[in-house]
Amino acid sequence: MLVHFKDISKKMKEEPMEGVINEDESSETSDDESMEEGEKANESQEEAESRVYLPGQALQKGEELVVDKSAYKLLHHAQSGAPCLSFDVIPDNLGNSRESYPLSMYIVAGTQAAKANINNLLVMKMSNLRANKYSEDSETESSDSEDEDEDRKPVMSVAPIKHQGCINRVRCTKFGGAILAASWSELGRVNIWNLQEQLNAVENHSLLTQYRNKCDKASAGIKPLYAFKGHLSEGFGLDWSHMELGTLASGDCKGNIHIWRIDSSGASWHVDQRPYNSHAPHSVEDLQWSPSEKNVLASCSVDKSIKIWDTRASPQNACMLMTPDAHTSDVNVISWNPKESQFMVSGGDDGLLHVWDLRQFGSNDTTPVATFKQHTAPITTVEWHPTEATVFASGGADDQIAQWDLSVEADHTEEQPQDSVLAKLPPQLLFIHQGQSDIKELHWHSQCPGTMISTAHSGFNIFRTISV
């Protein structure tokens, strides 16, 4: 179903402080002396203002977009100081399928500060994330004191790791009981980090204080477990395998892809020095390991193609399937369906979303099984829902995040007028979320159903819509 909004944009409070989460707030006013006619007039005005808004529509003089909170079960926004243009959700031991509020979650993010020598890898714990008070999941009790109000505020604890150069992309995995993160530096290096000390630090204030004091005193900072300097340039493609733990793929802006493997003890790394380079000299923009085949890897590139690799073969023979013109311009992002591994979604500079059936790759007339043109600027992020095989989300440089459900078909019993805003929307479009500028990355939280986290130049959003 399509969600109807008074509007679907968020005017955010911004506090440029490290470790700040702002809880959604609203003010309610009432006038007991209002005449019945005045109340009817207000209701009539509210109904007139309650309309579907789409990104790109011009606002009339005096109009302002304010979020319709009834469309969200959860909605918070956060600041981390310097923008974090890549992050990943850290798997935790708090349980799966948790929907009881307040929520806690952990992420790792990488900053892109103006000065390269002040960048950090940030390990964050976000806690006390309460449901929207307009949601059915919200607690019904009222607060009687300022202390109680303070207790209800969300909290973010941050343990930083000094990082050389801006962080283009960061991805984490669980290996042997430890949480490992890989970070792509603008300096052309890929680093591997053990995040256990930082995860311990964000659990309580005293440990975090000790950790920060230690980091301030250590002139050299915390060193990575391993650093690979074999790439010929910086890059963005980075992904851990979920089928073969400890296996990593990294791709650079020269078109080279390297495969990493850690030994069973976790003590040493082996990086194949022979790159998969049939994208060269064009940049590898994104990498995705197959969710069902441990030796299969997908890549997309500025050369407009999507390629499927068999990593058991030699690099010159490893590309087994491809579609050379997946988009009309750069292919920025891909996501492999974790439940139905024959499907993949891609997003490009052309603003298009293509859904692919990989069983058709390699044929002379490979075409997407579905195409959506909702975004009005390059698509910068896309990801399938972790458990719903037909649901995915996309985000772009047009400052909007869209949620999609491929199983939805047009309802011809309730036809909209041809000039209606709704008539112009694809029926598969569930929800449009706004309020961030220059959106870079989004992820579903696999342990908190329907919950999404997104990062942009303007900060983080943590939200769950009523649609998913």
C-alpha positions in Angstrom: 0.0 0.0 0.0 1.1 3.6 -0.5 1.3 5.7 2.6 -0.6 9.0 2.4 1.1 11.9 4.1 0.4 15.4 5.0 4.0 15.5 3.8 7.0 13.2 3.7 9.9 15.4 4.6 11.7 16.0 7.9 12.9 19.3 9.1 15.7 18.2 11.3 17.3 19.8 14.3 21.0 19.8 13.8 23.5 19.9 16.6 27.0 19.5 15.3 28.3 17.6 18.3 29.9 14.2 18.5 27.6 11.6 19.9 24.2 13.4 19.7 20.9 11.7 19.0 17.9 14.0 18.7 14.6 12.6 19.7 11.6 13.6 17.5 9.6 16.2 19.4 6.3 18.0 18.6 4.4 20.8 20.3 0.7 20.6 20.8 -1.5 23.6 21.4 -5.2 23.9 22.2 -7.6 26.8 22.6 -10.6 25.8 24.8 -12.3 29.1 23.9 -12.4 28.5 20.2 -15.8 28.7 18.7 -17.3 25.7 16.9 -17.1 27.5 13.6 -13.4 28.1 14.2 -12.8 24.5 14.9 -14.6 23.5 11.7 -12.5 26.0 9.8 -9.3 24.6 11.3 -10.4 21.0 10.4 -11.2 22.1 6.9 -7.8 23.8 6.6 -6.0 20.7 7.9 -7.8 18.6 5.4 -6.8 21.0 2.6 -3.2 20.8 3.7 -3.3 17.0 4.0 -2.1 16.0 0.6 0.4 13.8 -1.0 3.8 15.6 -1.6 6.4 14.2 -4.0 10.0 15.4 -4.1 10.5 18.1 -6.6 7.1 19.7 -6.2 7.2 23.4 -5.7 6.0 24.7 -2.4 3.7 27.7 -2.3 4.7 30.8 -0.4 4.4 30.3 3.3 4.4 26.5 3.0 6.8 24.3 5.0 7.4 20.6 5.0 7.0 19.0 8.5 7.2 15.3 9.0 3.9 13.4 9.5 5.0 11.4 12.6 2.0 9.0 12.3 3.8 7.5 9.3 6.7 6.3 11.5 7.0 3.7 14.2 10.5 4.9 15.0 12.2 8.1 14.0 15.4 9.6 15.4 18.3 11.5 13.9 21.9 11.7 15.1 25.1 13.8 14.6 28.7 12.5 14.8 30.7 15.6 14.2 32.4 15.1 10.8 30.1 13.5 8.1 30.2 9.7 8.0 29.5 8.7 4.4 29.8 5.0 4.9 28.8 2.7 7.8 27.8 -0.8 8.6 25.6 -2.5 11.2 27.5 -4.5 13.8 25.8 -7.8 14.6 25.1 -8.1 18.4 24.0 -10.6 21.0 20.8 -8.7 22.0 18.6 -11.1 20.1 16.9 -11.4 16.7 13.5 -10.2 15.6 13.4 -7.7 18.5 10.5 -5.2 18.3 10.2 -4.2 21.9 11.1 -0.6 22.5 13.3 1.1 23.5 15.9 -0.4 21.1 19.7 -0.6 21.2 22.0 -1.1 18.3 25.6 -0.8 17.3 27.2 0.5 14.1 30.7 1.3 12.8 31.2 4.4 10.6 34.0 6.2 8.9 34.4 10.0 8.8 35.2 12.3 5.9 36.6 15.3 7.7 37.9 18.3 5.8 41.4 17.7 7.2 42.6 14.2 6.4 44.6 13.9 9.6 41.6 14.1 11.9 39.5 11.3 10.5 38.2 8.5 12.7 36.6 5.1 12.5 33.7 5.4 14.9 32.2 2.5 16.9 28.8 3.6 18.2 26.2 2.3 20.5 22.8 3.9 20.0 20.5 3.1 22.9 17.1 4.1 24.4 15.6 4.5 21.0 12.0 4.8 21.8 9.0 4.4 19.5 7.3 7.4 18.0 4.6 8.5 20.5 2.2 8.5 17.5 2.9 4.8 16.9 0.9 1.9 18.3 4.2 0.5 19.6 4.8 3.6 21.7 4.7 3.4 25.5 1.5 5.0 26.9 2.8 6.1 30.2 3.3 9.8 30.7 6.3 11.6 32.2 5.7 13.6 35.4 9.1 15.1 35.9 12.1 16.5 34.1 14.2 13.6 35.4 11.8 11.1 33.7 12.0 13.1 30.5 15.8 13.0 30.7 15.7 9.2 31.1 13.6 8.9 28.0 16.2 10.7 25.7 18.1 8.5 23.3 21.9 8.1 23.9 24.8 7.6 21.6 28.2 6.4 23.0 31.2 6.7 20.6 34.6 5.1 20.7 36.8 6.5 18.0 39.9 5.0 16.2 42.2 7.5 14.5 42.3 6.8 10.8 44.8 7.9 8.2 42.8 9.6 5.4 39.1 9.9 4.7 37.1 6.6 4.9 35.5 5.8 1.5 33.8 2.7 2.7 33.6 0.5 5.8 32.2 -3.0 6.2 32.2 -5.4 9.2 31.9 -9.1 9.9 31.9 -11.5 12.8 34.8 -13.9 12.8 35.7 -16.4 15.6 33.7 -14.4 18.2 35.3 -11.1 17.3 34.0 -8.2 15.2 36.3 -7.2 12.4 36.0 -4.1 10.2 37.6 -3.3 6.9 38.0 0.3 5.9 38.9 1.8 2.5 41.2 4.8 2.9 41.4 7.6 0.3 45.1 7.1 0.6 44.8 3.8 -1.3 45.0 1.4 1.6 42.6 -1.1 3.0 42.8 -1.7 6.8 41.5 -4.5 9.0 40.5 -3.7 12.6 39.4 -5.7 15.6 36.6 -3.7 17.2 36.3 -5.6 20.5 38.1 -3.0 22.7 35.8 -0.3 21.3 32.7 -2.4 21.8 33.6 -3.0 25.4 34.2 0.7 25.9 30.8 1.9 24.7 29.1 -0.3 27.2 29.7 2.0 30.2 30.8 5.5 30.9 33.9 4.7 33.0 35.3 2.3 30.4 34.7 4.8 27.6 36.5 7.5 29.6 39.5 5.2 30.2 39.5 4.3 26.5 39.5 8.0 25.4 42.3 8.9 27.8 44.3 6.0 26.5 43.8 7.1 22.9 44.7 10.8 23.7 48.0 9.7 25.3 49.0 7.2 22.5 50.9 9.2 20.0 50.7 6.5 17.3 47.1 5.6 17.9 45.6 2.1 17.6 47.1 0.1 14.8 45.1 -2.1 12.4 45.5 -5.8 12.4 46.5 -5.7 8.8 46.9 -3.2 6.0 47.0 -3.9 2.3 48.9 -1.4 0.1 48.7 -3.3 -3.1 45.9 -1.4 -4.8 47.1 1.1 -7.4 44.6 3.8 -6.2 41.9 4.5 -3.7 38.6 2.6 -4.1 35.0 2.1 -2.9 34.2 -1.6 -3.6 34.3 -3.6 -0.4 32.4 -6.7 0.9 32.8 -9.6 3.3 31.5 -13.0 2.3 28.7 -14.4 4.5 29.3 -17.9 3.1 33.0 -18.1 3.8 33.8 -16.2 6.9 37.1 -14.2 6.8 37.0 -13.7 3.0 37.0 -10.1 1.8 36.9 -8.5 -1.7 38.2 -5.0 -2.4 38.0 -3.0 -5.6 39.7 0.2 -6.6 39.2 3.1 -9.0 41.7 1.6 -11.5 39.4 -1.4 -12.0 41.3 -4.0 -10.0 39.7 -6.4 -7.5 41.7 -8.3 -4.9 40.5 -11.3 -2.9 41.5 -11.6 0.8 41.4 -14.6 3.0 42.3 -15.1 6.7 43.6 -18.3 8.0 41.5 -20.4 10.5 43.5 -19.1 13.5 42.8 -15.5 12.5 46.5 -14.7 12.8 47.5 -14.0 9.2 46.0 -12.7 6.0 46.6 -13.7 2.4 45.8 -11.3 -0.4 45.9 -12.6 -4.0 48.3 -10.2 -5.7 46.7 -11.1 -9.1 43.8 -8.8 -9.6 40.5 -9.5 -11.3 40.8 -6.5 -13.7 38.5 -6.8 -16.7 36.7 -3.6 -15.6 40.1 -1.8 -16.0 40.7 1.1 -16.4 37.3 2.0 -15.1 36.5 2.2 -11.4 34.9 -0.6 -9.5 32.1 1.1 -7.7 30.6 -1.8 -5.6 31.1 -5.5 -4.8 28.7 -8.1 -3.5 29.4 -11.7 -2.5 26.7 -14.2 -3.4 24.4 -15.1 -0.5 24.3 -18.7 -1.6 27.6 -19.6 -3.4 30.9 -19.0 -1.5 33.0 -18.7 -4.6 30.8 -16.2 -6.6 31.3 -12.5 -6.5 29.4 -9.6 -8.3 30.9 -6.2 -9.3 29.6 -3.1 -11.0 31.6 -0.3 -12.6 31.8 3.1 -14.2 32.1 1.1 -17.5 28.2 0.6 -17.1 28.5 -3.2 -16.6 27.7 -5.8 -13.9 29.9 -8.8 -13.8 29.7 -12.2 -12.0 33.0 -13.8 -11.1 34.0 -17.4 -10.1 36.9 -16.9 -7.7 38.1 -20.5 -8.1 39.3 -19.6 -11.6 42.4 -17.7 -12.5 41.8 -13.9 -12.8 41.9 -13.9 -16.6 39.2 -16.6 -16.8 37.1 -15.7 -13.7 34.4 -13.5 -15.3 31.7 -16.1 -16.1 28.7 -13.8 -16.6 28.1 -10.2 -17.4 25.7 -7.6 -18.8 27.8 -4.9 -20.6 25.2 -2.1 -20.6 23.4 -2.6 -17.4 22.8 1.2 -17.2 23.3 4.1 -19.6 26.0 5.5 -17.4 28.0 4.6 -14.2 26.6 1.7 -12.2 27.1 2.9 -8.6 25.6 0.2 -6.4 24.3 -3.4 -6.5 22.5 -5.6 -3.9 22.1 -9.3 -4.0 18.8 -10.7 -2.8 19.6 -12.7 0.4 16.5 -14.9 0.1 16.1 -15.3 -3.6 19.7 -15.3 -4.9 18.8 -15.3 -8.5 17.7 -11.7 -8.2 19.9 -8.5 -7.9 19.0 -4.8 -7.9 21.3 -2.1 -9.3 21.3 1.7 -9.2 23.2 4.1 -11.4 24.0 7.7 -12.3 21.0 7.6 -14.7 18.7 7.6 -11.6 17.3 4.2 -12.6 16.7 1.1 -10.5 17.0 -2.2 -12.4 16.0 -5.6 -11.0 17.8 -8.5 -12.6 17.2 -12.2 -12.9 20.8 -13.5 -13.0 19.6 -16.7 -14.8 19.2 -14.5 -17.8 22.7 -13.1 -17.6 24.9 -14.0 -20.6 22.1 -14.1 -23.1 22.2 -11.7 -26.1 19.1 -9.8 -24.9 19.7 -9.5 -21.2 17.2 -7.0 -19.9 16.0 -6.2 -16.4 12.8 -7.8 -15.2 11.8 -4.5 -13.6 12.8 -0.9 -13.9 11.9 2.0 -11.7 12.4 5.7 -12.4 11.5 7.5 -9.1 14.8 9.0 -8.2 15.6 12.3 -10.0 19.4 12.1 -9.4 22.1 9.5 -9.3 21.3 6.5 -7.0 24.0 6.2 -4.3 22.7 3.2 -2.2 20.4 0.2 -2.5 19.8 -2.8 -0.3 17.4 -5.7 -0.2 15.4 -6.3 3.0 17.2 -9.1 5.0 14.1 -11.3 5.3 11.4 -10.1 2.9 12.4 -11.3 -0.5 10.4 -8.8 -2.4 11.3 -5.6 -0.5 14.2 -3.3 -1.0 15.2 0.3 -0.3 17.1 2.8 -2.4 18.6 6.3 -1.8 20.0 8.9 -4.0 21.5 12.4 -4.5 18.0 13.7 -4.8 17.8 13.5 -0.9 15.1 10.8 -0.8 15.0 7.2 0.4 12.4 5.0 -1.2 11.0 1.7 0.0 9.8 -0.8 -2.6 7.8 -4.0 -2.7 7.9 -6.0 -5.9 4.9 -8.1 -4.9 2.5 -5.2 -5.0 0.3 -4.9 -8.1 -1.8 -2.0 -9.3 -5.2 -1.8 -7.7 -7.6 -1.1 -10.6 -10.6 -1.1 -8.4 -9.6 2.4 -7.0 -8.4 4.2 -10.0 -6.9 7.7 -9.4 -7.7 10.6 -11.7 -5.1 10.9 -14.5 -3.8 14.2 -13.2 -3.6 12.9 -9.6 -0.1 12.7 -8.0 -0.8 9.1 -6.9 -1.5 8.1 -10.5 2.0 8.9 -11.4 3.6 6.6 -8.8 4.5 3.0 -9.4 2.3 0.7 -7.3 5.5 -0.9 -5.9 6.6 2.3 -4.2 5.7 2.0 -0.5 7.2 5.0 1.1 9.4 8.0 0.5 11.5 9.2 3.4 13.2 12.7 3.3 15.0 15.1 5.6 18.7 14.3 4.9 20.9 16.1 2.4 23.4 14.2 0.1 22.4 10.7 1.1 25.2 8.2 0.8 24.3 4.9 2.3 21.5 2.9 4.0 21.2 -0.4 5.7 18.4 -2.5 7.2 19.1 -3.7 10.7 18.8 -7.5 10.3 18.0 -8.0 14.0 15.4 -5.2 14.3 12.6 -5.9 11.8 11.8 -3.1 9.5 14.3 -0.7 11.0 16.6 1.3 8.8 19.7 3.4 9.3 20.9 5.9 6.7 23.8 8.3 6.6 24.2 11.6 4.7 26.2 14.7 4.8 23.6 16.1 7.2 23.9 13.1 9.7 22.2 9.8 10.5 18.6 8.8 10.5 17.3 5.8 12.4 13.7 5.0 11.5 11.0 2.4 10.9 8.0 3.3 8.7 4.5 1.9 9.0 4.9 0.3 5.5 7.5 -2.3 6.4 
